[in-house]
Amino acid sequence: MDIRRITGAFGAELTGLDVTGPISDDLAAALRQALADHLVIVIPDQPLTVEAQRRLARVFGPAEVNPYAPGPPEAPEMTHVVKEAHERTGVFGGGWHTDLSFLDTPPGGSVLHGIDIPPQGGDTMFASQQAAWETLPDPLKSLLDGARVAHVGKPYGIRWAPPLEEQAMKRSTKRGDPDADRERWHPAVLTHPVTGRKGLFLNPTYALRIEGMSEEASQPILAQVQAHATLPEHTLRLRWHPGMTAIWDNYATQHYAINDYHGHRREMRRVVFGGRDMADWAA
């Protein structure tokens, strides 16, 4: 397996391997290490069947059903992220976020496979929360290290639900869940259990307030941290091609689906894999 780094901060493209069939124990271990080291790994030019994608996800953890965007009955863990050419609404995954960080145990990561890719646009951006932590000003580090932050599922709940006309994938996502408005508390800073690197665990879609502070007092601080976290030197922009697969660490990155391909269809197939107990990351 050959590994080529994508940016100076994080991300790697993997070639010289085959993930379309059975995956050996040695290859599985190498993939897990590559994800721990690089946080986002990209495998080009290997069209995956549903079963192959499921098998690849299981290298990193059990494949899980997204409770707010389940897949079809025959493969409920496979969320089809689709925007049709005629749709003018927002895009699923638009805005910086980590997937479902408002759950008690958020997904550990995702395996996203490109099926129908527009001729231009439709890129995905990623931001390294580890790179952001390492360059965060010391006063903000002191404030956040050891602190907890409340996360809420704004797009899926009631209190903060976006207007119907702004919702993406209205026919295949579940909305209006009052439990999504419940605050779940997670550490603001996580320590990776394999590499020992610290990283932020914040995002503007779901992070609401810092423990001991009101939402109004928390938001300027969280906005300042977010602006730092998404500086260009902390990000990468992935240009998709059919048959490409990206795998990312959901506890150490944020991502953003760019909505700039109006008039073209885009279809991706995604499966999330299970996360660790948050206590494993907070040490």
Secondary structure as GFF3:
##gff-version 3
##sequence-region A 1 283
A	DSSP	beta_strand	2	5	.	.	.	ID=ss1
A	DSSP	beta_strand	12	15	.	.	.	ID=ss2
A	DSSP	alpha_helix	25	38	.	.	.	ID=ss3
A	DSSP	beta_strand	40	43	.	.	.	ID=ss4
A	DSSP	alpha_helix	50	58	.	.	.	ID=ss5
A	DSSP	beta_strand	63	64	.	.	.	ID=ss6
A	DSSP	beta_strand	79	83	.	.	.	ID=ss7
A	DSSP	beta_strand	109	116	.	.	.	ID=ss8
A	DSSP	beta_strand	124	128	.	.	.	ID=ss9
A	DSSP	alpha_helix	129	134	.	.	.	ID=ss10
A	DSSP	alpha_helix	138	144	.	.	.	ID=ss11
A	DSSP	beta_strand	148	151	.	.	.	ID=ss12
A	DSSP	three_ten_helix	154	156	.	.	.	ID=ss13
A	DSSP	three_ten_helix	164	166	.	.	.	ID=ss14
A	DSSP	three_ten_helix	178	181	.	.	.	ID=ss15
A	DSSP	beta_strand	184	187	.	.	.	ID=ss16
A	DSSP	beta_strand	189	191	.	.	.	ID=ss17
A	DSSP	beta_strand	198	200	.	.	.	ID=ss18
A	DSSP	beta_strand	207	210	.	.	.	ID=ss19
A	DSSP	alpha_helix	215	229	.	.	.	ID=ss20
A	DSSP	three_ten_helix	232	234	.	.	.	ID=ss21
A	DSSP	beta_strand	235	238	.	.	.	ID=ss22
A	DSSP	beta_strand	245	249	.	.	.	ID=ss23
A	DSSP	beta_strand	253	257	.	.	.	ID=ss24
A	DSSP	beta_strand	266	273	.	.	.	ID=ss25
A	DSSP	alpha_helix	278	281	.	.	.	ID=ss26
###
